[in-house]
Amino acid sequence: MLVFEPEAPVPAVWRPARLFGPSAQGVPLTGPFNVHGAGPVVGRGGRTIKRDVFRLLSVGAADRYWDLALPARDLALVRAALSDANSA
């Protein structure tokens, strides 16, 4: 789960999703962010993801590189949130 809170000290956090109970400890995404192009979901996890619904967005952060499988309909929203996080 990718959580954006523009007013928080860390505006972007990835949290492993849980069906029951509280969510797991979050991993902060430290900007600045460099968003690369979106492409098809490939790799080890690609077999379990609906490739017609999800796209793989590559994001460079200050401390690591992320490949995020996102619903295709949310790509513009995530790009805008990461852009806003850069300007915070």
C-alpha positions in Angstrom: 0.0 0.0 0.0 1.4 3.4 -1.0 0.4 6.2 1.4 0.7 9.9 0.6 0.4 12.5 3.3 1.6 15.8 1.9 1.8 17.5 5.3 3.6 14.7 7.1 7.4 14.8 7.8 7.7 11.9 5.3 5.1 12.5 2.6 5.4 9.1 0.9 5.4 5.7 2.8 5.1 2.2 1.5 3.3 -0.2 3.9 2.8 -3.9 3.4 -1.0 -4.4 3.3 -2.7 -6.7 5.7 -6.2 -8.0 5.5 -6.7 -8.3 9.3 -5.2 -6.2 12.1 -3.1 -3.0 11.9 -0.8 -2.5 8.9 2.8 -3.3 9.2 5.6 -0.8 9.8 6.0 1.6 6.9 9.0 2.1 4.8 9.6 5.8 4.0 10.2 6.8 0.4 12.8 9.6 0.6 12.8 12.2 -2.2 13.6 13.6 -4.5 11.8 11.3 -6.8 12.6 10.6 -10.4 9.6 8.9 -12.0 10.5 6.8 -15.1 8.1 5.4 -17.6 5.4 2.9 -16.9 5.5 -0.4 -18.6 4.1 -4.0 -18.5 4.5 -5.9 -15.3 7.4 -8.3 -15.7 9.7 -10.3 -13.5 9.2 -12.9 -10.7 6.0 -11.3 -9.4 4.5 -10.8 -12.8 3.0 -14.2 -12.8 0.6 -13.4 -9.9 -0.5 -9.9 -11.1 -3.2 -9.2 -13.6 -1.1 -7.8 -16.4 -4.1 -6.2 -18.2 -5.0 -4.2 -15.0 -1.6 -3.2 -13.6 1.4 -1.3 -14.9 4.9 -1.2 -13.5 6.1 2.3 -12.6 9.8 2.7 -12.0 10.7 5.4 -9.4 14.1 6.5 -8.4 14.2 7.8 -4.8 17.1 9.4 -2.9 18.1 6.2 -1.2 16.8 3.3 -3.5 15.1 2.4 -6.7 11.4 1.2 -6.6 9.4 -0.8 -9.2 5.8 -0.3 -8.2 3.0 -2.4 -9.7 0.1 0.0 -9.8 -3.4 -0.2 -11.2 -3.2 1.5 -14.6 -6.0 3.9 -13.6 -3.9 5.2 -10.7 -0.7 6.0 -12.6 -1.5 9.7 -13.2 -2.5 10.1 -9.5 0.7 8.5 -8.2 2.8 10.6 -10.6 1.1 13.8 -9.4 1.6 12.8 -5.7 5.3 12.1 -6.2 5.7 15.4 -8.0 4.0 17.1 -5.1 6.2 15.3 -2.6 9.2 16.7 -4.6 8.1 20.2 -4.1 7.3 19.8 -0.4 
